[in-house]
Every structure is written in structure tokens, then in C-alpha cells.
Amino acid sequence: MGRIAAPYGVKGWLKVVPLTSAPQTLLSHPHWWLRKHDGDGPWQQRRLHEGKQHGAVLVVQLSELADREAAARFAGWDVGVPRAALPAAVDGEIYWSDLVGLAVRNRQGVALGKVVEVKEFGAHPVLRVEGEDGAQRLIPFVAAYVRPSMSAPVASTSIGSRTTRMRNVRIDVVTLFPEMVEQAARVGVTGRALERGLWHLRVWNPRDYATDNHKTVDDRPYGGGPGMVMMAAPLAQAIAAAREAQRGEGVATPRIIHLTPAGTALTHARVMELATASSAGYVLLAGRYEGIDERLIEREVDDEIAIGDFVVSGGELPALMLIDAIARQLPGALNDDQSAREDSFATGLLDCPHYTRPEVYDGMAVPEVLLSGHHEQIRRWRLAQSLARTRQRRPDLLAGRTLTKDEARLLGLAEQS
Ligand SMILES: C[S@@+](CC[C@H](N)C(=O)[O-])C[C@H]1O[C@@H](n2cnc3c(N)ncnc32)[C@H](O)[C@@H]1O
């Protein structure tokens, strides 16, 4: 579930890079198991005394590690948690370790062997499959290929350094413009994640539930004033149909989310909460005109989310923004999962500037350090740029964060240059 990067400070603390989509869950386990990376030695159990998240990494103190020298011996080791200590996988989730031991067949039904290992590899996790004759195959893993009957835990006591949870999020959108949502969701990262079966989309048009000949879904506001208001009844029926469909797929209580300027501002933290929730089924309600009859909101809606302090003409684009933000956080959605971890806000900072070829563009050269090939210097330069940018453009993000001595020094240097 993580990899020890380096000792931290002089008192035996460790810096750990989480390899799970929900790093905080690692801190909730009182015991960790450590093993040399790629080694086949025994796992060593340590008690977690203290730990906190520092941007993209965790800093932790484990039992029996009293000083920097003792901690340094574990640099590069894997961190695991026993399978039995992890919560049961809910609908749409798969623990990688549960894939080990499953039988693999091709589309023609021919048995190819059994999964002996799951490896992290670019866009997809890759299954190492061993045939009865000893033949080895590497097969990209797509969650949609696992049949429900196959997903029963097989290696229930194994400890995995890659025990990442895979999750299928179900999103239904109630909208007067279903084609707009359908089309936009099917391109780019969200489209690819859809194809990979990481999330599922269905759209519902309240007009299909209108009862009069004109298929009316809006009416004038009581009390007078400009514009029209969306009527409660057709929306209630569309939501009921979406709820029912999600229930049929195992989401007991889908959350009904109304996109509205009057909602709580959408943040990275909120996106992560939605992307990693254990029961990930959402019905997004997109308004039009002046908005939706308040009684429908009172009766049906669980959350209200705003995408910013401005008004757009309908809830479709806000819904699509929320969908995109969630989808790119799902393991396997991006070609390199690390990139979402380094994006703005994920580390609590704004992202650093990026450069690509040519080396000199219109008389402007790429910063020299980026051409040096020196990974540690590049990492420090990027961190310094992120810190300086954040202080300049979004000082509010730094307000709740105590900079480490090194970060403070890097920020000072970046601001002097
Ligand atoms: C023209 S707006 C209605 C604005 C509403 N009268 C108000 O002032 O709050 C129509 C629909 O667009 C969506 N919408 C507009 N701006 C939004 C925002 N900032 N965040 C989320 N949804 C928004 C909502 O679904 C809303 O019902």
C-alpha cells in the first residue's frame, strides 16, 4: 500500500509514498507490515505510533525505529496491511490481491491459466498469468472483465504491497439535455475511463416523465418575477428511476447531488471524498431556467454543490466538471496515476510550471535544472516553484500548512531568484 522513501528528521521517522487512492486509510491501521521491495523475505510487523499526511507523502513513526540510522535501513521497502484488516470490498470495488488465484479465460472460453501477480504498469494494472504448462502471459487488467461470480476473495490472508482498491463509480444525470452530457462525457480522460469500465453513466430526461401533451417540465414562478422554474413531479420521477436503476446494480443508497450556485463550493477534498466513497453511486441533478422547485430539493437532495461563484445557464456543465474531476481520480483512468497525485491542490499546493520541446522557444530557454537529468535537484526546483506560486497566487492554501524547514528554505530561495 506504500513505499518507504527516506528517513525523515533525526528521530527515526519515515517518509512514505502511499500507493493507494486513499492515503489516509493507511494511517488508520495500528499495525503496518514492512518488506524489502521485490524481496521474498518475511514481512516485519511494526506498530504505527504516529503519522500525518504532508502533501503527497505520509510521515510516520513506527515502533523500534529510534533514530535516523535505524529508519534509513528501510528506505525503498514496501508497506503492506494484511488483507483481513481491510474493509470488505463493496459493490464495484476489487482488491488487487483478490485477483491473485483467479482463473483467466479468453473470449473463446479457452483457459489461459491463473493470476499469480498483479503489477502496476502504466495505464492498466497488468496480470501475470501462469498457464498449467508453465507458460507466462502479461495481460492488461480491465475491471469490467471480472465477472461477479469470479470476484470472491481467493487469497484472503495475503499481504500485498499493491493492495489498491479498484472502484466502479455509478453516475446518473438527470438533465433536459441528455445528449450534451453523453457526448461530452465520452471524450478524453472521462471517455477512456468509461471504456475501461471504471465508471458508468446513464442519463434521464425529466421530459420523459411529463404527463401533459406538451411534455411540460417548467412553469412560471409563484410570486411573479422573470423566468421559469423546473417543476417537481417530472424531476421526482426521473430521480426515482435513477435510484431504482442504481439499486438494481447494488448501490443501496445513491447520493442525490444538486448542482447549484447556492451549493457548497467544490474543492479537491470534496472530489476525493466522492471518488473514494465506499458506496459510490451518484445521481446528479442539473437545473435549467431559474432553477428547481425548492420542495423537490427538500424532499430528494442530499448535497448541493457549486462549481464556483458565478452562474452558468444550466447544470450540465457543472455536472460534467464534477464527473471529470471524479473520473480522473479513479485508479487506472490516467495513463500515469502519479500525475493526478502531483496536480494542483492534490499536494496542497499549486502545480509547478511545465516545459516541453524545443529547448529555446522565441528566445526563451527552458530552466537549466530541468535539462540536468538530476532527479533530486529537479524535484526540489519543482517544489520551490510550487511553493512560490502558491504563496503568490493562493496564499490561503498555505495558511493552514506548516512548512518544513526545507520547504521554508526552498521558498525563500525561489522568492529571492
Ligand atoms: C441560470 S442557473 C440558475 C441560477 C439561479 N437562479 C441562481 O441565481 O442561483 C440554471 C442552473 O444552472 C446550474 N448552475 C448555474 N451556475 C452554477 C454553478 N456555479 N454551480 C453549479 N450549478 C450551476 C444550476 O443547476 C442551475 O439550476
The ligand as a Gaussian input file, in Angstrom:
#p B3LYP/6-31G(d) Opt

LIG

0 1
 C      -29.304000      30.060000     -14.726000
 S      -28.906000      28.924000     -13.479000
 C      -29.982000      29.399000     -12.188000
 C      -29.343000      30.324000     -11.255000
 C      -30.183000      30.638000     -10.036000
 N      -31.318000      31.438000     -10.333000
 C      -29.298000      31.364000      -9.025000
 O      -29.149000      32.565000      -9.154000
 O      -28.714000      30.700000      -8.133000
 C      -29.586000      27.417000     -14.046000
 C      -28.950000      26.165000     -13.500000
 O      -27.570000      26.146000     -13.817000
 C      -26.855000      25.432000     -12.828000
 N      -25.756000      26.294000     -12.352000
 C      -25.523000      27.556000     -12.709000
 N      -24.425000      28.037000     -12.134000
 C      -23.924000      27.040000     -11.369000
 C      -22.806000      26.938000     -10.510000
 N      -21.981000      27.933000     -10.269000
 N      -22.591000      25.757000      -9.892000
 C      -23.425000      24.713000     -10.079000
 N      -24.511000      24.768000     -10.882000
 C      -24.773000      25.923000     -11.514000
 C      -27.842000      25.047000     -11.749000
 O      -28.237000      23.716000     -11.947000
 C      -28.999000      25.997000     -12.006000
 O      -30.233000      25.463000     -11.602000

